[in-house]
Amino acid sequence: MRPGPYAGGVRCGAACLAVSVVIGCSRVAEVPGTELPRLDRHGPGKPPVSVRTTNGDVVEVDGEFDSARVVIGGDGLEKTYAIYPPFRATLAAGVLTYEHNEVDVVDVLRVEVTQKDGWRTFQVLMIGGAAVLAGGALGIYLDGRSPREQGGGTCRCTWTYMTALAMGGVAFAIVIPATKYY
């Protein structure tokens, strides 16, 4: 049996969905360098730590972080250093010390802290999956109302594939960026 004309698209969509499940959504908090030592005091089993983001919001950080990127700028150049838990950061006399690095806190442009978010991953998958199912149902309805080919009588399912992919794609395109940040 020969695969239909949209089989490659369906396989690609399934592969993208599988990658989304494995990777999952992340929350990214951009905090000033002065907040990095405070993040030392959080982790599994510890109470959340309140930190101030670079845009002035106060967020509660709970759980384990996957990584952090310290972005240092000075003299028009930007350098990025990745650090991984457990964090060991201190701030004394205007000098930020983390892992084996020391930098003046005024040179730290921002710290981007990344944390996996299983609940948001679940929400994204449920909303995207519901949109794919709704698009498929709409497509089945449209396929049922479209005229059949002469002597055919079988469903080509063009509308089913197109609306399922379109509605699912739009839902994922809207939901994923909306759930990416704190």
Buried (B, 14 or more C-beta within 10 A) or exposed (E): EEEEEBEEBBEEBEEEBEEBEEEBBBBBBBBBBBBBBBBBEBBEEEEEBEBBBBEEEEBEBEBEBEEBBBBBBEEEEEEEBEBEBEBEBEBEEEEBBBEEEEBEBEBBBBBBBBBBBEEBBEBBBEBBBEBBEBBBBBBBEBBEEEEEEEEEEEEBBBBBBBBBBBBBBEBBEEBBEEBBEB
